């Protein structure tokens, strides 16, 4: 439970950032640029908290790759795509973890990616849209319950 004067912000990001890197290779933005941009965004969010006399907690959830790959519709289930996308997701998620670890005020928290062994897990059909990439409402609900 949070006091009324506390802002709680969940920043969901990362997937489109590495997509941009791949689409603009070799000139796309990499993990370091992502980290710098995310730090700037977090600072701006916290500034809003300061301006409103509120404390601010920022949460950075890991990407839910496992939520989508448990569904046969997922484009990333094919080897070696899963291994490649898992590694790329971790490059971006590791930047979120580093930001949270570097936060000496402990106002930024990294939330690891969900797993299939959680009470909220709904593995199998129905987690992924027909595009084979984006979660359905059920997939997003699974992720939200984890967060």
Phi, psi and omega per residue, in radians:
X1 nan 2.469 -3.073
X2 -2.063 2.474 3.079
X3 -1.117 2.738 -3.105
X4 -1.054 -0.439 -3.105
X5 -1.618 0.341 3.136
X6 -2.052 2.248 3.052
X7 -1.562 2.361 3.056
X8 -2.073 2.091 -3.059
X9 -2.164 2.236 3.061
X10 -1.908 2.093 -3.141
X11 -1.847 1.953 3.121
X12 -1.730 2.024 -3.066
X13 -2.768 2.915 3.026
X14 2.247 -0.823 -3.012
X15 -1.128 -0.865 3.131
X16 -1.189 -0.441 3.112
X17 -1.158 -0.752 3.119
X18 -1.358 -0.431 3.031
X19 -1.102 -0.716 3.105
X20 -1.075 -0.702 3.119
X21 -1.058 -0.766 -3.122
X22 -1.202 -0.708 -3.113
X23 -1.184 -0.513 -3.089
X24 -1.903 0.361 -3.117
X25 -1.009 2.391 0.029
X26 -1.621 0.239 -3.038
X27 -1.758 0.058 -3.136
X28 -1.228 2.874 3.139
X29 -1.346 2.366 -3.127
X30 -1.780 -2.969 -3.090
X31 -1.007 -0.671 -3.124
X32 -1.154 -0.713 3.091
X33 -1.145 -0.699 3.092
X34 -1.027 -0.802 -3.131
X35 -1.076 -0.779 -3.141
X36 -1.082 -0.792 3.128
X37 -1.131 -0.712 -3.139
X38 -1.166 -0.711 3.076
X39 -1.039 -0.728 3.122
X40 -1.096 -0.778 3.111
X41 -1.060 -0.793 3.135
X42 -1.063 -0.752 3.104
X43 -1.056 -0.710 3.121
X44 -1.147 -0.700 3.108
X45 -1.116 -0.782 -3.137
X46 -1.151 -0.569 3.087
X47 -1.103 -0.671 3.073
X48 -1.059 -0.723 3.081
X49 -1.055 -0.748 3.115
X50 -1.090 -0.772 -3.119
X51 -1.135 -0.473 -3.129
X52 -1.770 0.228 -3.119
X53 0.965 0.654 3.118
X54 -2.076 2.540 2.952
X55 -1.360 2.819 -3.044
X56 -2.410 2.241 3.035
X57 -1.983 2.292 -3.133
X58 -2.016 2.307 3.119
X59 -2.034 2.350 -3.124
X60 -2.090 1.684 -3.128
X61 -1.365 2.521 3.035
X62 -1.213 2.713 -3.129
X63 -1.191 2.435 -3.034
X64 -1.569 0.918 -3.079
X65 -0.987 -0.694 -3.100
X66 -1.146 -0.513 3.111
X67 -1.084 -0.639 -3.086
X68 -1.498 -0.630 -3.072
X69 -1.280 -0.217 3.082
X70 -1.361 -0.143 -3.117
X71 -1.739 2.271 3.137
X72 -1.027 -0.347 3.118
X73 -1.296 -0.224 -3.018
X74 -1.182 2.324 3.106
X75 -1.267 -0.358 -3.033
X76 -1.588 0.067 -3.089
X77 -1.293 -0.345 -3.049
X78 -1.309 2.291 3.042
X79 -1.335 2.327 0.146
X80 -1.688 0.207 -3.110
X81 -0.989 -0.739 -3.121
X82 -1.041 -0.794 -3.128
X83 -1.131 -0.702 3.137
X84 -1.150 -0.863 -3.114
X85 -1.185 -0.591 3.077
X86 -1.088 -0.765 -3.140
X87 -1.141 -0.729 3.133
X88 -1.160 -0.769 3.094
X89 -1.003 -0.728 -3.125
X90 -1.177 -0.591 3.079
X91 -0.986 -0.752 -3.131
X92 -1.344 -0.776 3.136
X93 -1.102 -0.575 3.118
X94 -1.156 -0.475 3.056
X95 -1.202 -0.695 3.086
X96 -1.102 -0.771 3.121
X97 -1.073 -0.744 3.140
X98 -1.100 -0.705 3.104
X99 -1.076 -0.813 -3.139
X100 -1.133 -0.683 3.141
X101 -1.169 -0.633 -3.124
X102 -1.355 -0.180 -3.072
X103 -1.374 1.683 -3.105
X104 -1.194 -0.315 3.115
X105 -1.472 -0.144 3.134
X106 0.966 0.730 3.097
X107 -1.860 -0.035 3.092
X108 -2.109 2.273 -3.084
X109 -2.223 2.317 3.022
X110 -1.606 2.291 3.074
X111 -1.910 2.037 -3.118
X112 -1.027 2.849 3.134
X113 -1.123 2.611 3.095
X114 -1.198 2.806 3.094
X115 -2.192 2.976 -3.129
X116 -1.329 -0.197 -3.081
X117 -1.767 0.400 3.081
X118 -1.593 2.836 3.136
X119 -1.162 -0.332 -3.104
X120 -1.603 -0.118 -3.043
X121 -1.089 2.348 3.059
X122 -2.276 1.195 -3.069
X123 -1.162 2.696 3.073
X124 1.875 -2.738 -3.046
X125 -1.123 2.472 3.029
X126 1.875 -0.064 -3.124
X127 -1.590 -0.260 -3.006
X128 -2.202 2.489 3.105
X129 -1.267 2.991 -3.122
X130 -1.140 -0.270 3.091
X131 -1.297 -0.175 3.099
X132 1.369 0.103 -3.072
X133 -2.197 -0.908 -3.010
X134 -1.493 2.487 3.081
X135 -1.158 2.643 2.992
X136 -1.412 -3.102 3.048
X137 -1.003 -0.719 3.114
X138 -1.091 -0.762 3.112
X139 -1.090 -0.756 3.100
X140 -1.156 -0.632 3.111
X141 -1.112 -0.749 3.093
X142 -0.989 -0.831 3.137
X143 -1.114 -0.783 -3.129
X144 -1.069 -0.729 3.122
X145 -1.104 -0.611 3.095
X146 -1.154 -0.763 -3.122
X147 -1.141 nan nan
